[in-house]
Amino acid sequence: MRQIWITKAGPPEVLEVKEAPDPEPKAGEVRIRVEASGVNFADIMGRMGIYPDLPPIPVVPGYEVGGRVDALGAGVEGSWAGRDVLAMTRFGGYADTVCVPLNRVFVRPGGMSAPEGAAIPVNYFTAWQLIVVMGGLKRDETVLVHSAGGGVGIAATQIAKHIGARVIGTASAAKHAELRALGVDYLIDYRTEDFEARTREITNGRGVELILDAVGGESWKKGYRVLARTGRLGVFGVSSAASGKERSILGMLTMLATTPWVQFNPLSLMNANKGVFGVNLGHMWGEVDRIRQWGEQLLQLWAQGAIKPRIAHTFRFAEAPQAHHYIQDRSNIGKVLLIP
Ligand SMILES: NC(=O)c1ccc[n+]([C@@H]2O[C@H](COP(=O)([O-])OP(=O)(O)OC[C@H]3O[C@@H](n4cnc5c(N)ncnc54)[C@H](OP(=O)(O)O)[C@@H]3O)[C@@H](O)[C@H]2O)c1
């Protein structure tokens, strides 16, 4: 098999394709011939050496794949052979062959391609946890989605629109027209506009009921201020720490220095009638039953046409460095995938 390794912490060029013997599925596992692997921002932070969850480098990153089952471990029912699936991998997904425990595998509904399948787990499970499970977004409420053009941002917009909520999105200006077409009601160019002031203006001073913020630092402070009463701020990443393409101590220190360590204390939360919650899907790995339930609900929404991953770009395995550059150059609108 071929795998893409992070050979050392550094710029995208540290990603290298290497060959290894095909893995054999253990009891309770299936082997999948991968047709597409999802690229996530966490892989980029891992490559830069600033993602604490990543196992020690050198390592094969990757959280999700789409493909077909070609071998079964002991105890797996024969009907799984040859099935088209999508699966979650806790690292190791940047490979043309993976072995995955059956309880992390979902059958792809008819008509769903392998790339579309690979684009679902991380982006849509994260958005689901943020909006439905913890954010409790309701019809006619307003949600502010940061990085609305990213994979999570588009998933969140689709789920929010399905609920009947209004979406304000922040994104680079070049992405606005397309994001409007994808359902974002109001767009803010966070580079030239102050999103706090613009959000207040758009909501006639009321503020928003929910914010999804994986930028971190100063952005969390401003977001908290612009929450309406009963509003919730969902924090789920610190992309502002990834300021360049290699680890920058300054970028990390700036993020830490601007993090609102004291603003969200219990007394201020109580008196402001606001909530702050965190999401880390990677740390939900053991919650198999809940994740399966979310997956089934999302696949139903896909079948109804309520959600549909937008594939921004696919890259061949040998082009993995370009895939990381593409995201870090902020070129993607939607999901970036690697094709073996
Ligand atoms: N906690 C969790 O479980 C979890 C799960 C998934 C993702 N996340 C986090 O959610 C965020 C978005 O993930 P994603 O997969 O949707 O992202 P993505 O598809 O890789 O897109 C990233 C987008 O974020 C924006 N961005 C903001 N800061 C950036 C920076 N420093 N460098 C490059 N792009 C930056 C860019 O859009 P603009 O051009 O509009 O700025 C870019 O297109 C990331 O911070 C990620 O770590 C967390």
The ligand as a Gaussian input file, in Angstrom:
#p B3LYP/6-31G(d) Opt

LIG

0 1
 N      -12.529000      20.593000      17.346000
 C      -12.877000      19.801000      16.352000
 O      -13.380000      18.712000      16.562000
 C      -12.660000      20.286000      14.947000
 C      -13.060000      19.488000      13.882000
 C      -12.886000      19.986000      12.583000
 C      -12.298000      21.224000      12.378000
 N      -11.897000      21.947000      13.441000
 C      -11.297000      23.278000      13.253000
 O      -12.161000      24.058000      12.480000
 C      -11.429000      24.973000      11.681000
 C      -11.894000      24.848000      10.242000
 O      -11.662000      23.529000       9.823000
 P      -12.063000      23.082000       8.351000
 O      -11.709000      21.660000       8.190000
 O      -13.424000      23.539000       8.052000
 O      -11.063000      23.985000       7.546000
 P      -10.675000      23.959000       6.049000
 O      -11.716000      23.349000       5.194000
 O       -9.309000      23.458000       6.030000
 O      -10.667000      25.523000       5.705000
 C       -9.950000      26.390000       6.467000
 C      -10.471000      27.785000       6.180000
 O      -10.318000      28.499000       7.401000
 C       -9.950000      29.833000       7.134000
 N       -8.783000      30.132000       7.953000
 C       -8.837000      30.787000       9.119000
 N       -7.635000      30.884000       9.653000
 C       -6.773000      30.307000       8.819000
 C       -5.362000      30.115000       8.832000
 N       -4.612000      30.535000       9.830000
 N       -4.805000      29.464000       7.808000
 C       -5.551000      29.030000       6.790000
 N       -6.883000      29.174000       6.735000
 C       -7.497000      29.818000       7.739000
 C       -9.720000      29.939000       5.638000
 O      -10.843000      30.601000       5.097000
 P      -10.830000      32.167000       4.837000
 O      -10.136000      32.377000       3.536000
 O      -12.245000      32.545000       4.733000
 O      -10.106000      32.762000       5.984000
 C       -9.642000      28.515000       5.148000
 O      -10.143000      28.341000       3.849000
 C       -9.962000      24.646000      11.933000
 O       -9.452000      25.520000      12.910000
 C      -10.004000      23.250000      12.486000
 O       -8.899000      22.945000      13.298000
 C      -12.068000      21.502000      14.714000

